[in-house]
Amino acid sequence: MKNKKNILVITSWSYNDALIQTYTLPYLNIIANHLSDDSKIFLTTLEKNNQSINNNYHKIKNILIEYHPLSLKGLLMWIKLIFKLLKTIRKEKIDVIHCWCTPAGMIGYILSLLTRRSLIIDSYEPHAETMVENGVWKKNGMVYRLLFFFEKRLTKRAKYLIATTEGMKSYAKEKYNFQGSNIFVKPACVNLNLFSEANLKNNTLVEELKLQDKIVGVYAGKFGGIYLEKEVFDFLKEAENYWGDKFRALILSAHTKQEISTYATKSEINPKTIVHRFVAHHEIPNYMGLGDFGITPVKPIPTKRYCTPIKDGEYWALGLPVVITKDISDDSDIIKKYGIGSVLEELNEDNYLKAVKEIDELLSNNSREEIYQKIRPIAEKYRNFEIAEKIYAAIYGK
């Protein structure tokens, strides 16, 4: 018999954000399958501009909070959120507070203390130190000190921690003095049915974007924050120099055409080399499948050893070699170990050219089918939703 549990899920993203659509909802659906039919999951998201949402999950109820950035309004938002969720916990008889990442975990920790409900931290990885390493926060700043303080506390209070890499266990021990064993490891899993061989080189899109007989490097994401900016386009310039007019860079991003054009101009890239589109998430597999290799330009800062890039699993599921920066999650080591792409040890012209040549060697010496058959099993091994199934069954199936 399935257990009846009402779960409050707290995130710091908007409902339409890809981090909810691909990184939260699929897992909540797995959790829901382990619960009785009369169980409920309440999903808290922070919304901008009154965007409409489309929730097709009957067990998942939405709690929408108007988002405000760090400011007096932002502080009031968090206070309002805590009071609203306290009422929800009592009214809906919430059993478990399940948070995605440590910023949301901070709120979950406070609520868990006040209500004595069980706390679970999902996608458990450093955030405070990452923000310092990225230059967004200062190490002596109040925001950093506050979140780092709560990261220590929530680590020790959580009934379960679900880390994104094995290395997070040693990080928690060193940084938070964590001595527990109640920690699982779940990387960013991928729907292997949505990203598959069926999505490769869609003929209609190939013709529409004029990609016939081109070598296509694809990047799905944004620039800035945890991602490199100018360095990406400097790499693309090396690819253009090497392959000439045969090369195209397909950028799937919400950045404006002017922003992309400015980046390209600074790196002296021919405008026709860049193909820029912003597409809905359900269209991503077909567009990403136009690529011959993928790019993961995460800034190679120390704490990114403990993160889990979603796009790598998607690239691998499509059989794409990946160019990645060094020491990113377990992925840089996996790519090096299996020879399924190139790792940028340094961010300079020599290393960019080395990566281009390694990709060229892969593409020249193997058919598209051979490359797919080599890389697809990596996704099946390291990004399969069966990993998440086992973890959530252990937590919620008893």
Residue pairs with C-beta under 8 A, 6 or more apart in sequence:
1 36
2 34
2 35
2 36
2 37
2 39
2 397
3 34
3 35
3 36
3 39
3 396
3 397
3 398
4 35
4 36
4 38
4 39
5 35
5 36
5 39
5 95
5 96
5 396
6 39
6 40
6 41
6 42
6 92
6 93
6 94
6 95
6 96
7 31
7 35
7 39
7 40
7 41
7 42
7 94
7 95
7 96
7 97
7 98
8 42
8 44
8 85
8 88
8 89
8 92
8 94
8 96
8 97
8 98
8 111
8 117
9 24
9 28
9 41
9 42
9 43
9 44
9 98
9 99
9 100
10 44
10 85
10 97
10 98
10 99
10 100
10 104
10 105
10 107
10 108
10 111
11 19
11 20
11 24
11 43
11 44
11 45
11 46
11 99
11 100
11 101
11 104
12 46
12 100
12 101
12 103
12 104
13 19
13 20
13 24
13 45
13 46
13 100
14 20
14 45
14 46
14 47
14 48
14 51
14 67
15 43
15 45
15 47
15 51
15 53
15 55
15 62
15 64
16 51
16 53
17 45
18 281
18 310
20 43
20 45
21 281
22 281
22 310
23 100
23 123
23 188
23 310
24 43
24 100
25 57
25 60
26 189
26 191
26 385
26 388
27 122
27 189
27 388
27 392
28 41
28 43
28 57
28 60
29 57
30 385
30 388
30 389
30 392
31 41
31 98
31 392
31 396
32 39
32 41
32 57
32 59
32 60
34 392
34 393
34 396
34 397
35 41
35 59
35 396
39 59
40 59
40 61
40 92
41 57
41 59
41 60
41 61
42 60
42 61
42 62
42 63
42 88
42 92
42 94
43 60
43 61
43 62
43 63
44 63
44 65
44 81
44 85
44 104
45 62
45 63
45 64
45 65
46 65
46 66
46 67
46 77
47 53
47 64
47 65
47 66
47 67
48 66
48 67
53 62
53 64
55 62
63 84
63 85
63 88
65 77
65 80
65 81
65 84
66 77
67 77
68 74
68 76
68 77
70 143
78 107
81 107
82 107
82 110
82 111
85 107
85 111
86 111
86 114
86 115
88 94
89 97
89 111
89 115
89 117
90 115
94 115
94 117
95 117
95 118
96 117
96 118
96 119
96 120
97 108
97 111
97 112
97 115
97 117
97 118
97 119
97 120
98 108
98 120
98 122
99 105
99 107
99 108
99 119
99 120
99 121
99 122
99 154
100 122
100 123
101 121
101 122
101 123
101 124
101 125
101 127
102 121
102 124
102 125
102 126
102 127
102 128
102 147
102 150
102 151
102 154
103 127
103 147
105 119
105 121
105 124
105 150
105 151
105 154
105 158
106 146
106 147
106 150
106 151
106 154
108 119
108 121
108 154
109 119
109 150
109 153
109 154
109 157
111 117
112 118
112 119
112 157
113 157
118 159
119 154
119 157
119 158
119 159
120 158
120 159
120 160
120 161
120 162
120 395
121 154
121 155
121 158
121 160
121 161
121 162
122 162
122 186
123 162
123 164
123 308
124 155
124 161
124 162
124 163
124 164
124 168
124 172
124 183
125 163
125 164
125 165
125 168
125 303
125 306
125 307
125 308
126 151
126 171
126 175
126 303
126 306
127 147
127 151
128 137
128 144
128 147
128 148
128 151
129 148
129 175
129 302
129 303
130 226
130 301
130 303
130 304
130 307
131 137
131 143
131 144
131 147
132 138
132 139
132 144
133 299
133 301
133 302
133 303
134 225
134 226
134 299
134 301
136 225
137 143
137 144
138 144
151 175
151 176
152 175
152 176
152 177
155 161
155 172
155 176
155 178
156 176
156 178
156 180
158 182
159 182
160 182
160 183
160 184
160 395
161 172
161 180
161 182
161 183
161 184
162 183
162 184
162 185
162 186
162 391
163 169
163 172
163 183
163 184
163 185
163 186
163 306
164 185
164 186
164 187
164 188
164 306
164 307
164 308
164 329
165 185
165 187
165 305
165 306
165 307
165 308
165 329
165 330
166 185
166 330
167 305
167 306
167 330
168 183
168 185
168 306
169 183
169 185
171 303
171 306
172 178
172 183
173 179
184 391
184 394
184 395
186 387
186 388
186 391
187 308
187 313
187 329
187 330
187 382
187 383
187 387
188 308
188 309
188 310
188 312
188 313
188 383
189 313
189 383
189 384
189 385
189 387
189 388
190 310
190 313
190 314
190 316
190 317
190 379
190 383
190 384
190 385
191 385
192 317
192 379
192 380
192 383
192 384
192 385
194 285
195 285
195 288
195 289
195 313
195 314
195 317
195 318
195 379
196 285
196 317
196 318
197 318
197 319
197 372
197 376
199 285
199 286
199 288
199 289
199 318
200 289
200 318
200 319
200 368
200 372
201 289
201 290
201 368
202 286
202 289
202 290
205 211
205 286
205 287
205 290
206 212
206 290
209 248
209 250
209 275
209 277
209 290
211 248
211 250
211 275
211 290
213 246
214 246
214 247
214 248
215 243
215 246
215 247
215 248
215 292
215 360
215 363
216 247
216 248
216 249
216 250
216 290
216 291
216 292
216 293
217 236
217 239
217 247
217 248
217 249
217 250
217 291
217 292
217 293
217 294
217 295
217 323
217 359
218 249
218 250
218 251
218 252
218 287
218 288
218 290
218 291
218 293
218 294
218 295
218 320
219 232
219 249
219 250
219 251
219 252
219 253
219 294
219 295
219 297
220 252
220 253
220 284
220 287
220 288
220 294
220 311
220 314
221 227
221 252
221 253
221 297
221 311
222 253
222 254
222 255
223 229
223 232
223 253
223 255
223 259
223 263
223 297
226 298
226 299
226 304
226 307
227 297
227 298
227 299
228 297
228 298
228 299
228 325
228 347
229 263
230 263
230 266
230 267
231 297
231 347
232 263
232 295
232 297
233 263
233 264
233 266
233 267
233 269
234 267
234 347
234 349
234 352
235 295
235 297
235 323
235 344
235 352
235 355
235 356
236 249
236 264
236 267
236 269
236 273
236 274
237 267
237 268
237 269
237 352
238 349
238 352
238 353
238 356
239 247
239 249
239 352
239 356
240 247
240 249
240 269
240 270
240 273
242 353
242 356
242 357
242 360
243 356
243 360
247 273
248 273
248 274
248 275
249 269
249 273
249 274
249 275
250 275
250 277
250 287
250 290
250 291
251 260
251 274
251 275
251 276
251 277
252 277
252 278
252 279
252 284
252 287
252 288
253 260
253 276
253 278
254 278
255 276
255 278
257 276
260 274
260 276
261 271
261 274
264 271
264 273
264 274
277 287
279 287
284 314
285 314
285 318
288 294
288 314
288 315
288 318
288 320
289 318
291 315
291 318
291 320
292 320
292 321
292 359
292 363
293 320
293 321
293 322
293 323
293 341
293 359
293 362
293 363
294 311
294 312
294 314
294 315
294 318
294 320
294 321
294 322
294 323
294 341
295 322
295 323
295 324
296 309
296 311
296 312
296 315
296 322
296 323
296 324
296 325
296 328
296 331
297 325
298 304
298 307
298 309
298 324
298 325
298 328
299 325
300 325
300 326
300 327
300 328
300 344
300 347
302 327
304 327
304 328
304 329
305 327
305 328
305 329
306 329
307 328
307 329
308 329
308 331
309 328
309 329
309 331
312 322
312 324
312 329
312 331
312 383
313 379
313 382
313 383
315 322
316 322
316 340
316 375
316 376
316 378
316 379
316 382
316 383
317 376
317 379
317 383
318 372
318 376
319 368
319 371
319 372
319 373
319 374
319 375
319 376
320 371
320 375
321 340
321 341
321 342
321 359
321 362
321 363
321 371
321 375
322 331
322 335
322 340
322 341
322 342
323 341
323 342
323 344
323 355
323 359
324 331
324 332
324 335
324 341
324 342
324 343
324 344
325 332
325 343
325 344
325 347
326 332
326 343
326 344
326 345
330 382
332 343
334 340
334 378
334 382
335 341
335 342
335 343
336 343
338 374
338 375
338 378
339 362
340 362
340 374
340 375
340 378
341 358
341 359
341 362
342 354
342 355
342 358
342 359
343 355
344 351
344 352
344 355
345 351
362 371
363 371
366 374
